[in-house]
Amino acid sequence: MKFSFKKMVAVSEMSAYEVYQRNNADKRQENATRLKEKRKRKIVKRKQFKLNALAASELLEAASEHSKRSSVQDSEPTTLGEKEPMVTIVEAPNKTKLNNGSVQERKKKNKSEDTLNSVQVSKKSNKKTTLAIKDSLTDVPSAAKKDSRADLSSSAKGNGHPTVSSKAKKQSSSTVQSGSKVSESESISLSDSESSVHIAENFFSWLMDPISKEDFFSLYWEKRPVHICREENRDYYGGLLSTTGIDDMLRKNNILYGKNIDITSYSNQKRETLNSTGRAHAAVVWDYYRNGCSIRLLNPQTYHPQLRELNARLQEVFGSFVGSNAYLTPPNSQGFAPHYDDIEAFVLQIEGSKMWRVYAPRNASERLPRTSSPSFTQEEIGEPLLEVYLKAGDILYFPRGFIHQANTVPGEHSLHVTISAYQRNSWADLLEKLVPAALSCAINEDEDFRKGLPLDAMNHLGAVHSDSESPEREALMKKLKRLFNKLFDYAPVDAASDQLAKDYIHGALPPCLSSAEKKCSVLGNSDRMWENGQCQGAVILSLETPLRITRANVLRLVSEEEPDCVKLYHSIENSLEYHGEEIQWIEIPVHFAPAVEHLIISYPKFTPINDLPLENDADKIQLATELWERALVLTQKPLSVVIDNGVDVDDDDDK
């Protein structure tokens, strides 16, 4: 056996990237030469995309008129006409964001007002103050905003909202022994009219402003790209992520190659992944970056709470898992080859700029694909449909199946976040669960499906007989069509839908609760441990306590194999990493199901425990306790806390 040995390099004397280069010197030199020539050709050909079919100002006016028309209840949804442009560029007006996702005109009175703002209410002052979005994206319930005594800041004394367990008990205040005190946060009361879906839609409106949700889903969704330019608001998405935030993440967390981060390069029409093993230390990552490599964060929402809340909120708009990747690219570089994805992509430019080229699907089979493509060569993709510089504050949307590639320009780096939605959430995915189940039901219940084939059936079916027009073949085809039509009568549509919804529940990010919501849940409203091992305080669930589920889509009631039980699948305890834990569920007796259905259907209204449709009070308290202890329900106000030995507990205390 013949071995070839390369010159050994002392790793301790050289950086990780220099070791890689030394061992691949010849190949690197050849690739660098080719890449240099290729970039020269690109610079010559590069041109700024111009919208010829419709000017940006005209489009804004048209979008405004469409929005007015869409508000009429009997209006029909607008469809993409043959004469409308395949690509749209929109110039966004100067906007600022409120804490609950709503948008208002920016006031340019002073420099401090030139940032995205969120609303905070301080108990030290009756005035509303502002925090940059980088401090918090969490919504503040409208009822809590009005009361200056409610401190909803995430930076309150100490933790402010410690995570503790609950001992919900079936007892009323009349059972409290004399000498005990009851501590209540009377200032907090959650609204029973503001749905988490409505708040999520506000987040989406902020994301795509000035295009309304209705216009976006009728004009662009799954149809064509759109680029929103924010020339006057380059810090629009700045609170979500930053290069310094990435550095801090690398230094404080166990970021692993291949799981949390990828190091990539693209040259000579070839993409390479240069991952090492184990932890990605900041010094090594930045060494790769200095040498022209791109950095891809695979799950930045795990470590950046602002991005996490945006994703968690958007899940309630799309009804599917919403993930994100972040891409940091050095100047004059490209990290990935041309390709298309199996997700709806929202590209948010955070820092710097990047040249994007988007190409139409090459054929009908590649429109709205269910899997991502391999890398393409330039010769395979033709001319771009869209060629645009994406600058900080801009957003670019394109549907799955649209081929894309991007590169930075000389002298400027790029940091962007790609928010992804609607992966494996098509009619085909529902039918994959529905058709086998329908066939199983039909076989069990209908003799027609179990009857034997005609004796000569195989003499008239198959590739050899595909062009035959014999009467026997025609009769067989009619029989099969009749069975297919009959099959739908046995289709368990709701059961199949529950199975698809389970997939969403398993992948979903857990909800991000506001400070006020935590105080109305098991996460911040119950017993706590004090000095000398003494546990003080116990919350009281009474029949008069109003409850509602934590979020509109946080749980799914599913009836499966067990005849006497149903399962509640939920996302409240999900990992911050996609499928980081097994799917979470609790099992309840089947006669509890109507009460859970009531809570789901009546959301966001609060329901007193006494009004749950169960036969006796014990069952009502038992179900409420089970849901409360899993943080699946919120109370309208913080529960009364029983304090022993005359000691009063302040929920905002950091003890």
Secondary structure, 3 states (H helix, E strand, C coil): CCCCCCCCCCHHHCCHHHHHHHHCHHHHHHHHHHHHHHHHHHHHHCCCCCCCCCCHHHHHHHHHHHHHHHCCCCCCCCCCCCCCCCCEEEECCCEEECCCCCEEECCCCCHHHCCCEEEEECCCCCCEEEEECCCCCCCCCHHHHCCCCCCCCCCCCCCCCCCCCCCCEECCHHHCCCCCEEECCCCCCCCCCCCHHHHHHHHHHHHHCCCCHHHHHHHCCCCCCEEEECCCCCCCCCCCCCHHHHHHHHHHCCCEECCCEEEEEEECCEEEECCCCCECCHHHHHHHHHCCCEEEECCHHHCCHHHHHHHHHHHHHHCCCCEEEEEEECCCCCCCCCECCCCEEEEEEEEEEEEEEEECCCCHHHCCCCCCCCCCCHHHHCCCCEEEEEECCCEEEECCCCEEEEECCCCCCEEEEEEEECCCCCHHHHHHHHHHHHHHHHHHHCHHHHCCCCCCHHHCCCHHHCCCCCHHHHHHHHHHHHHHHHHHHHCCHHHHHHHHHHHHHHHCCCCCCCHHHHHCCCCCCCCEECHHHCEECEEEECCCCEEEECCCCCEEEECCCCCCEEEEEECCCCCCCCCCCCCEEEEEEHHHHHHHHHHHHHCCCCEEHHHCCCCCHHHHHHHHHHHHHCCCEEECCCCCEEEHHHCCCCCCCCC
